[in-house]
Amino acid sequence: MSEGSDIGQRLARIRRRIDEACGRAGRDPAEVTLVGVSKLQPLERLLEAFEAGLRVFGENRVQEAEAKRPHLPAEADFHLIGPLQTNKAKKAVEIFSTVHSVDRLKIARHLDREATVRAEPLPCFLEVNLGAEESKHGFSPTGLLAALDELAALEHLRVVGLMAIPPQEPPANAPASASGDDAEVARSWFRRLVALRDQVVATPGWSGARALSMGMSDDFEVAIEEGATHVRVGTALFGPRPAPGATP
């Protein structure tokens, strides 16, 4: 079996799992965007995935996406899913159609300033650090709500929703079913993101920020059941990620 056919089969299986999760939730599969997490994957694997039908690629680093983007067809859509440094904002605006990782006001301001060159505002997600983990980026839930007025004034950004990577430990007051079950732990956190999203869209002027970027290879089905509109799937699609330092 060739690597290309392997990716094609993996993609087909993921599409079926998305369809099944949507069926359980009474949702239309067309509501869910599959973002293939291609960070550290060699260009050949991205081309194989494109040939198999994948159209949205998620990259963590501006430099890596910049190297890959010219070699894929124009129909390939690149999303930034990793943290962004302020000095990379200009290049990010040039390369990515959507940014999932607006994790603080400073980054939002820099992106807004650089996005003046775009014909349309830059779609973006606000990243939330649900568990207040020191190892992760993102607004705190209360900090995000406090920042909405300033974010609304950024004319060249279009906030489409919220993004989060759930902690591995269950939240306080999680149901007993979450104990020891990684997917159910994630479900508890996803529900918290949904509740925060609902607070955001209830804020005047924020009714359009309904999207939810949540769920990865191990829990994307649960995320879809809880309302995810974008799932970020890497290992389940591309297989094990090459070691850092390998040539992309």
C-alpha positions as CSV (number, residue, x, y, z in Angstrom):
1,M,0.0,0.0,0.0
2,S,1.4,3.4,-0.9
3,E,1.5,6.3,1.5
4,G,-0.9,8.2,-0.7
5,S,-3.5,5.5,-0.7
6,D,-3.0,5.2,3.1
7,I,-3.8,8.9,3.6
8,G,-6.8,8.5,1.3
9,Q,-8.1,5.7,3.4
10,R,-7.5,7.5,6.6
11,L,-9.3,10.6,5.3
12,A,-12.2,8.5,4.2
13,R,-12.4,6.9,7.7
14,I,-12.3,10.3,9.4
15,R,-15.0,11.6,7.1
16,R,-17.2,8.6,8.0
17,R,-16.6,9.2,11.7
18,I,-17.5,12.8,11.3
19,D,-20.7,11.8,9.6
20,E,-21.5,9.3,12.3
21,A,-20.9,11.8,15.1
22,C,-23.1,14.3,13.3
23,G,-25.8,11.7,13.0
24,R,-25.7,11.0,16.7
25,A,-26.0,14.8,17.4
26,G,-28.6,15.4,14.8
27,R,-26.3,17.7,12.9
28,D,-25.5,18.2,9.2
29,P,-21.9,17.1,8.4
30,A,-21.5,20.1,6.2
31,E,-21.4,22.2,9.4
32,V,-18.1,20.6,10.4
33,T,-14.8,21.7,8.8
34,L,-11.9,19.2,9.0
35,V,-8.6,20.9,9.5
36,G,-5.8,18.5,8.7
37,V,-2.9,19.2,11.1
38,S,0.1,19.1,8.8
39,K,2.8,20.6,11.1
40,L,6.2,18.8,10.6
41,Q,4.7,16.7,7.8
42,P,6.8,16.6,4.6
43,L,5.3,18.4,1.6
44,E,4.7,15.1,-0.2
45,R,2.2,14.1,2.5
46,L,0.3,17.3,2.1
47,L,0.1,16.9,-1.6
48,E,-1.2,13.3,-1.1
49,A,-3.8,14.6,1.3
50,F,-4.9,17.3,-1.2
51,E,-5.2,14.7,-3.9
52,A,-7.3,12.6,-1.6
53,G,-9.7,15.6,-1.1
54,L,-8.4,17.5,2.0
55,R,-8.6,21.2,1.5
56,V,-7.9,22.8,4.9
57,F,-4.4,22.4,6.4
58,G,-3.5,23.5,9.9
59,E,0.1,24.7,10.6
60,N,1.6,25.7,13.9
61,R,4.5,27.9,12.6
62,V,4.5,30.7,10.1
63,Q,7.9,29.8,8.6
64,E,6.8,26.2,7.9
65,A,3.6,27.2,6.2
66,E,5.5,29.8,4.2
67,A,7.7,27.1,2.8
68,K,4.9,24.8,2.0
69,R,2.2,27.1,0.7
70,P,3.7,27.8,-2.8
71,H,3.8,24.1,-3.6
72,L,0.1,23.4,-3.1
73,P,-2.7,24.3,-5.4
74,A,-4.5,27.6,-4.8
75,E,-7.6,25.7,-3.6
76,A,-5.6,24.6,-0.5
77,D,-6.6,26.6,2.5
78,F,-4.1,27.2,5.3
79,H,-5.2,27.9,8.9
80,L,-2.8,28.9,11.7
81,I,-3.4,26.8,14.8
82,G,-0.3,27.5,16.8
83,P,0.8,30.5,18.9
84,L,1.8,33.6,17.0
85,Q,4.6,36.0,17.8
86,T,3.9,39.6,17.1
87,N,6.8,39.9,14.7
88,K,5.2,37.2,12.5
89,A,1.8,38.9,12.3
90,K,2.4,40.5,8.9
91,K,3.5,37.2,7.3
92,A,0.6,35.3,8.9
93,V,-1.9,37.7,7.4
94,E,-0.3,37.0,4.0
95,I,-0.3,33.2,4.3
96,F,-3.3,32.1,6.4
97,S,-7.0,32.5,5.5
98,T,-8.0,31.9,9.2
99,V,-6.2,32.2,12.5
100,H,-7.4,29.9,15.3
101,S,-4.9,31.1,18.0
102,V,-5.6,34.7,18.9
103,D,-4.7,34.3,22.5
104,R,-4.3,37.8,23.8
105,L,-5.2,41.4,22.9
106,K,-1.7,42.2,21.9
107,I,-1.8,39.6,19.1
108,A,-5.2,40.8,18.0
109,R,-4.0,44.4,17.7
110,H,-1.0,43.4,15.6
111,L,-3.1,41.2,13.3
112,D,-5.7,44.0,12.9
113,R,-2.9,46.4,12.0
114,E,-1.4,44.1,9.4
115,A,-4.8,43.0,8.0
116,T,-5.5,46.5,6.6
117,V,-4.1,45.2,3.3
118,R,-6.8,42.5,3.0
119,A,-10.0,43.1,1.0
120,E,-12.0,41.5,3.8
121,P,-11.5,41.3,7.6
122,L,-9.3,38.3,8.7
123,P,-11.4,35.5,10.2
124,C,-10.1,34.4,13.6
125,F,-10.9,32.4,16.7
126,L,-10.2,33.6,20.2
127,E,-8.2,31.0,22.0
128,V,-9.3,30.2,25.6
129,N,-7.2,28.6,28.3
130,L,-10.1,26.8,30.0
131,G,-8.0,25.3,32.8
132,A,-5.7,28.2,33.5
133,E,-2.8,25.9,32.6
134,E,0.6,27.6,32.7
135,S,1.8,25.5,29.7
136,K,-1.0,26.8,27.4
137,H,-1.8,30.0,25.8
138,G,-5.1,31.8,25.7
139,F,-7.5,34.2,27.3
140,S,-9.0,33.2,30.6
141,P,-12.8,33.0,30.4
142,T,-13.3,36.1,32.4
143,G,-10.5,37.9,30.6
144,L,-12.0,37.1,27.3
145,L,-15.4,38.5,28.3
146,A,-13.7,41.7,29.6
147,A,-11.9,42.1,26.3
148,L,-14.9,41.9,24.0
149,D,-15.4,45.7,23.7
150,E,-11.8,46.3,22.6
151,L,-11.9,43.3,20.3
152,A,-15.1,44.6,18.7
153,A,-13.3,47.8,17.8
154,L,-10.7,46.0,15.6
155,E,-12.2,46.6,12.2
156,H,-9.9,44.3,10.2
157,L,-10.5,41.2,12.2
158,R,-13.7,39.1,12.1
159,V,-14.0,36.9,15.2
160,V,-15.9,33.8,14.1
161,G,-15.8,31.9,17.4
162,L,-13.7,30.3,20.2
163,M,-10.9,27.8,20.2
164,A,-9.6,25.6,23.0
165,I,-7.4,22.6,23.8
166,P,-8.9,20.9,26.8
167,P,-6.8,20.0,29.9
168,Q,-6.2,16.3,30.6
169,E,-7.7,16.5,34.0
170,P,-11.5,16.9,34.5
171,P,-12.9,20.3,35.6
172,A,-14.2,20.8,39.1
173,N,-17.7,19.4,39.5
174,A,-17.4,17.2,36.4
175,P,-19.8,14.3,36.2
176,A,-18.5,11.0,37.6
177,S,-18.6,9.5,34.1
178,A,-15.6,11.8,33.2
179,S,-13.3,10.1,35.6
180,G,-10.6,8.0,33.9
181,D,-12.2,8.5,30.4
182,D,-10.2,10.9,28.3
183,A,-13.0,11.5,25.8
184,E,-15.5,12.2,28.6
185,V,-12.9,14.5,30.3
186,A,-12.7,16.4,27.1
187,R,-16.5,16.5,26.8
188,S,-16.7,18.3,30.1
189,W,-14.3,20.9,28.9
190,F,-16.0,21.3,25.6
191,R,-19.2,22.0,27.3
192,R,-17.6,24.8,29.2
193,L,-16.3,26.3,26.0
194,V,-19.9,26.0,24.5
195,A,-21.2,27.8,27.6
196,L,-18.6,30.6,27.2
197,R,-19.4,30.9,23.5
198,D,-23.1,31.3,24.4
199,Q,-22.1,34.2,26.8
200,V,-20.2,35.8,24.0
201,V,-22.9,35.5,21.3
202,A,-25.4,36.9,23.9
203,T,-23.3,40.1,24.0
204,P,-24.6,42.9,21.8
205,G,-22.7,42.9,18.5
206,W,-21.3,39.4,19.0
207,S,-24.0,37.2,17.5
208,G,-21.7,36.1,14.7
209,A,-19.1,34.5,16.9
210,R,-20.7,31.1,17.0
211,A,-18.0,28.8,15.6
212,L,-16.1,26.4,17.9
213,S,-12.6,25.1,17.0
214,M,-12.3,22.1,19.4
215,G,-11.4,18.4,19.1
216,M,-8.3,16.6,17.9
217,S,-7.5,13.0,16.8
218,D,-8.5,11.4,20.2
219,D,-11.7,13.3,20.8
220,F,-13.0,15.0,17.7
221,E,-16.1,12.8,17.7
222,V,-17.1,14.0,21.2
223,A,-16.3,17.5,20.2
224,I,-18.7,17.3,17.2
225,E,-21.4,15.8,19.5
226,E,-20.9,18.9,21.7
227,G,-21.1,21.4,18.8
228,A,-17.6,21.7,17.2
229,T,-17.6,23.4,13.8
230,H,-13.9,22.9,13.2
231,V,-11.9,19.8,14.3
232,R,-8.1,19.7,14.1
233,V,-7.0,16.2,13.2
234,G,-3.3,15.3,12.7
235,T,-2.2,11.9,13.8
236,A,-5.4,10.1,12.8
237,L,-4.9,11.5,9.2
238,F,-1.2,11.7,8.6
239,G,0.1,9.1,11.1
240,P,2.9,9.7,13.6
241,R,4.4,13.1,13.3
242,P,8.1,13.3,12.2
243,A,10.6,14.2,14.9
244,P,11.2,18.0,15.3
245,G,14.1,19.1,13.2
246,A,13.2,16.7,10.3
247,T,12.8,18.5,6.9
248,P,9.2,19.3,6.3
